[in-house]
Amino acid sequence: SNPIKYIGKPRLATAATLFKSTVELESRMEELETPFLVIHGLGDVVTTPEASRELYNRANVSEENKKLILLEDQWHGFLWA
């Protein structure tokens, strides 16, 4: 079990805003032109690694200016020292 995972019900306004933002971002991934780094925990149950892979593949950024790191045994909010 994840000690930092919120297990309560989301507020309706929060859920609606998150959904609207997700739809907007998905429709505009090709507009991303800034170098970026995506770090995704493979144990994430909030968003799938496929979403990060899709961002990486669809962004209008050269291969040398973007990086995708997938971390085994990490969750949505991962921590390390």
Helices and strands as residue ranges (DSSP letters): H 12-27, G 29-31, E 36-41, H 49-58, G 63-65, E 66-71
